[in-house]
Amino acid sequence: MLKTASYTLIILILLVFLLPFIYTVSPYELNPEKILEAPSLNHLLGTDRLGRDMLARVLNGGQTSLIIGFLSAAIASLIGLFVGINAGYFKGKIDKSITILIDLFLTFPTFFLLLALVSYIQASSFVLIIVISITGWMGMARLIRSESFAIGNRPYIKVLKLANVSKTKIIFKYFAPLLAPIFLISFTFGVGGAILAESGLSFLGLGVNPPQMSWGSLLSDGKAVIDIAWWVSFFPGLMIFIVTFCLMQISDYLQSKTNQKEIQQ
């Protein structure tokens, strides 16, 4: 299942970014004579209510969704890693302050916090990356903090501290390799969550602004005609499902492998 999910995800990403160089139909070109055409050989995924080619739009929107998903998850994961290591390594007042900060962010439901932030800022890809990153680091931070506590209590770490080995060396040489599996698991979960968050915001009209598009905005465009043109919403929704499903399968595999190693140790 892991191989299937990995290959599917890689192929989909390559298609989204490389196929537009071969399939050169414009995602913005209006054609009043081809409004809401069903999928056919001329338009493999059909057309929307303005006669625009859905395959071209799904590919273009996919680039936006994937870039936002991967970049925001990367930034959120790095923030969570930094915060979690500091809390677990230094402990004491630093840990208490960080714990209060994490709990404060977790007090608000993440999606509503996203809505509150985006409603006061004009949305763009850059803004969405920053906003999703700000609201998505807490889970990673809690996991890293918990594991950092366990690592910090190991005898050899205590010996290194007593030997006055630099904090930077201890963190990067001894903490980071042990935390890498948790980081990868959280990152893959984070990518799926970020894509879903962006799609949800765009579906509500708070995501990327036209003429820019994403899978979420395409899904939103199709809701008005879903009863007569199912393909307008179906294909963007299918892309979101495939990507998030593949990422969850990869995350589950990484988590099971990490659990097996912990049991063996």
C-alpha positions in Angstrom: 0.0 0.0 0.0 2.9 2.3 0.8 4.4 1.9 -2.7 1.1 2.5 -4.4 0.5 5.6 -2.3 4.0 7.0 -2.9 4.0 6.3 -6.6 0.5 7.8 -7.0 1.5 10.9 -5.1 4.8 11.3 -7.1 3.0 10.8 -10.5 0.2 13.2 -9.6 2.7 15.9 -8.5 4.8 15.4 -11.7 1.6 15.6 -13.9 0.5 18.8 -12.2 3.8 20.6 -12.7 5.0 19.1 -16.0 1.8 18.3 -18.0 1.0 22.0 -18.6 4.2 22.2 -20.8 2.6 19.6 -23.1 -1.1 20.3 -22.6 -0.9 24.0 -23.5 -4.6 24.9 -23.4 -5.1 28.1 -21.4 -7.0 27.7 -18.1 -8.3 31.3 -18.5 -9.6 31.2 -22.1 -13.4 31.8 -22.3 -15.4 30.0 -24.9 -19.2 30.8 -24.9 -19.8 28.0 -27.4 -18.5 25.3 -25.0 -20.2 26.1 -21.7 -20.6 23.1 -19.3 -19.5 20.5 -21.9 -19.3 17.0 -20.4 -15.9 15.2 -20.5 -15.0 14.2 -24.0 -12.0 13.7 -26.3 -11.9 17.4 -26.9 -12.0 18.3 -23.2 -11.0 15.3 -21.1 -12.4 16.8 -17.9 -15.1 18.8 -19.5 -15.6 22.6 -19.3 -16.9 25.0 -16.7 -19.8 27.5 -16.8 -17.6 30.0 -18.8 -16.4 27.4 -21.3 -12.9 27.1 -19.8 -11.1 23.8 -20.0 -11.3 21.9 -16.7 -8.1 19.8 -17.2 -6.1 23.0 -17.7 -7.7 24.6 -14.7 -7.2 21.5 -12.5 -3.5 21.4 -13.4 -3.1 25.1 -12.7 -5.1 25.0 -9.5 -3.1 22.0 -8.4 0.1 23.9 -8.6 -1.2 26.5 -6.2 -2.7 24.0 -3.8 0.4 21.8 -3.7 2.8 24.8 -3.3 0.7 26.2 -0.4 0.3 22.8 1.2 4.0 21.8 1.1 5.5 25.2 2.0 3.1 25.9 4.8 3.6 22.4 6.3 7.4 22.8 6.0 7.3 26.2 7.8 4.9 24.9 10.5 6.9 21.8 11.1 10.2 23.8 11.5 8.5 26.2 13.9 7.1 23.2 15.9 10.5 21.5 15.8 12.3 24.6 17.1 9.7 25.3 19.8 9.4 21.6 20.9 13.2 21.1 21.2 13.6 24.2 23.3 10.8 23.2 25.6 12.1 19.7 26.0 15.8 20.5 26.3 15.8 23.6 28.6 12.7 22.6 30.6 11.8 24.8 33.6 10.5 28.3 33.0 11.1 28.1 29.2 9.0 24.9 29.0 6.2 26.4 31.1 6.1 29.5 28.9 6.1 27.5 25.7 3.4 25.1 27.1 1.2 28.1 27.9 1.7 29.5 24.4 0.8 26.2 22.8 -2.3 25.8 25.0 -3.3 29.4 24.2 -3.2 28.6 20.4 -5.0 25.3 20.9 -7.8 27.0 22.9 -9.2 28.3 19.5 -10.4 25.8 16.9 -7.7 25.9 14.2 -10.1 26.4 11.3 -11.9 29.3 13.0 -8.6 30.8 13.9 -7.7 30.6 10.2 -11.1 32.2 9.3 -10.4 35.0 11.7 -7.0 35.8 10.4 -7.9 35.6 6.7 -11.0 37.7 7.1 -8.8 40.7 8.1 -6.1 40.1 5.4 -6.5 40.1 1.6 -5.8 36.5 0.7 -3.0 35.5 -1.6 -0.8 32.4 -1.9 1.9 34.0 0.3 -0.6 35.1 2.9 -2.2 31.7 3.0 1.2 30.0 3.5 2.0 32.3 6.4 -1.5 32.0 8.0 -1.7 28.2 7.7 1.9 28.0 9.1 1.0 30.1 12.1 -2.0 28.0 12.9 -0.5 24.6 12.2 2.7 24.2 14.3 1.2 23.3 17.7 0.7 19.6 17.1 4.3 19.2 16.0 5.6 21.2 19.0 3.7 19.0 21.5 5.1 15.8 19.9 8.6 17.1 19.8 8.4 18.5 23.3 7.3 15.1 24.7 10.0 13.2 22.8 12.7 15.8 23.7 11.9 15.3 27.4 12.5 11.5 27.0 15.7 12.1 25.1 16.9 14.7 27.6 16.6 12.2 30.5 18.9 9.6 28.9 22.1 9.1 30.7 24.5 10.0 27.9 22.7 13.4 27.4 23.1 14.1 31.1 26.8 13.3 30.8 27.2 15.6 27.8 25.6 18.4 29.7 27.9 17.8 32.7 30.9 17.8 30.3 29.8 21.3 29.1 29.3 20.2 25.5 27.7 23.1 23.6 23.9 23.1 23.6 23.9 23.5 19.8 26.0 20.4 19.3 23.9 18.3 21.6 20.7 19.4 19.9 21.9 18.9 16.3 24.0 15.8 16.8 22.0 13.9 19.3 18.4 15.3 19.5 17.8 15.9 15.7 18.5 12.4 14.4 16.2 10.8 17.0 13.5 13.3 16.3 13.6 12.9 12.5 11.0 10.2 12.3 8.5 12.2 14.3 9.3 15.3 12.2 8.6 13.3 9.0 5.3 11.9 10.3 4.1 15.3 11.4 5.2 16.9 8.1 3.3 14.4 6.0 0.2 14.9 8.1 0.8 18.6 8.0 0.8 18.7 4.2 -2.5 17.0 3.9 -4.0 19.2 6.6 -2.7 22.4 4.9 -4.1 21.4 1.5 -7.5 20.7 3.2 -7.3 24.0 5.1 -6.5 26.0 1.9 -9.3 24.1 0.1 -11.8 24.9 2.9 -10.9 28.6 2.8 -11.1 28.8 -1.0 -14.4 26.9 -0.9 -15.8 29.6 1.4 -14.4 32.4 -0.9 -11.6 33.4 1.5 -8.8 31.7 -0.3 -6.8 32.7 -3.4 -8.3 35.6 -5.4 -9.3 35.2 -9.1 -7.8 34.9 -11.7 -5.5 32.7 -9.5 -7.1 29.4 -8.7 -6.7 26.3 -6.5 -8.5 23.0 -6.1 -10.6 24.6 -3.4 -11.7 27.5 -5.5 -12.5 25.2 -8.4 -14.6 23.1 -6.1 -16.4 26.2 -4.9 -17.0 27.3 -8.5 -18.8 24.0 -9.3 -21.2 24.0 -6.4 -23.7 26.2 -8.2 -23.9 23.8 -11.1 -23.3 20.5 -9.4 -26.8 19.2 -10.3 -26.3 19.7 -14.1 -22.5 19.5 -14.4 -21.0 17.1 -11.8 -17.5 17.2 -13.4 -16.8 20.8 -12.5 -16.6 19.9 -8.8 -15.8 16.2 -9.0 -12.3 16.4 -10.5 -10.9 19.1 -8.2 -12.4 17.2 -5.2 -10.9 13.9 -6.5 -7.4 15.5 -6.6 -7.8 16.7 -3.0 -8.9 13.2 -1.9 -6.1 11.4 -3.7 -3.3 13.7 -2.4 -4.5 13.7 1.2 -5.2 9.9 1.1 -1.7 9.1 -0.2 -0.2 11.4 2.4 -2.1 9.7 5.2 -1.0 6.3 4.1 2.6 7.4 4.0 2.2 8.9 7.5 0.6 5.7 8.9 3.5 3.7 7.5 6.1 5.9 9.0 4.3 5.9 12.3 4.1 2.1 12.4 7.8 1.8 11.6 8.7 4.3 14.4 6.5 2.3 16.9 8.2 -0.9 15.9 11.7 0.6 16.5 10.6 1.9 19.9 9.3 -1.6 20.9 12.5 -3.2 19.8 14.6 -0.7 21.9 
